[in-house]
């Protein structure tokens, strides 16, 4: 029996999907392009697909997965998988996967670029010159980078890559991560500190956390108020980890000096968002993870995950490994018919 891989939402930049089709077919599967724009589309088009690829749309809800009895693996194109209800998937016996190494170096580079752009007021100077002016170099407050403090919230793959770059720039790097032992941070050259200390001492606060129930709204009005008046907030993780209304208020009142944002509470950013009018922000359109090289790596990772699943009935990139015991009896029925998919 041929295992079908179903691409849920549109990714027109990958058409005609030649690379993915060739890799999936070589593994013994079949790629189906769903081009779905709603949950109803998924239900009417997925058929007996077993592997589901998701880019941005949150169509793989509990109800959709429950209504698709052959749905056994849902994989997100990227690191974050907040579009997929993992708890519901686990309860239903569905594995969830991601591409954990995607864009690590690229997001780290982007975070450092935002720090430099914001601290040197690159966007402000550019806009002033583009508008016909030629401002004096002393018209903005600029500080030398060396010796300043970079606080990293979330010292995982990306946070660690940012730390390495920050150390290379001569920054003192401090970090808060409740899930990493202090000796691990120290080994990276990162001084482990509590969250309140990080906010109080950092010139740059760079966020590198996943979006989940624990981190949603992490940067509250109160935490923004604990930052230094000269500090800049950098967010390349997920928009909802910051209370955006509180951030706008903090920027307007100069509670903090500025912000550099690649992500927002709602994307695309609304055309009437106050963030677009503030002169102490640098904005990019959720572009941190992209590079030609990163995209090529991601395509390969997605194909490798599907091939692993087709061959072995499992993948090392599953983020809810506790579901495997639930999958065993279901996968065994495939194994009995095809000789593949034994866990």
Secondary structure, DSSP 8 states (H G I E B T S, - for coil): --EEEEEEE--GGGTT-HHHHHHHHHTTEEEEEEEESSHHHHHHH-TT--EEEESS-----HHHHHH-TT--EEEESSS--TTS-HHHHHHHT-EEE--TTTTHHHHHHHHHHHHHHHHTTHHHHHHHHHTT----GGGS----STT-EEEEE--SHHHHHHHHHHHHTT-EEEEE-TTS-HHHHHHTT-EE--HHHHHHH-SEEEE----STTTTT-B-HHHHHHS-TT-EEEE-S-GGGB-HHHHHHHHHTTSSSEEEES--SSSS--TT-GGGG-TTEEE--S-TT--HHHHHHHHHHHHHHHHHHHHHS--TTBS-GGGHHHHHHHHHHHHHHHS----
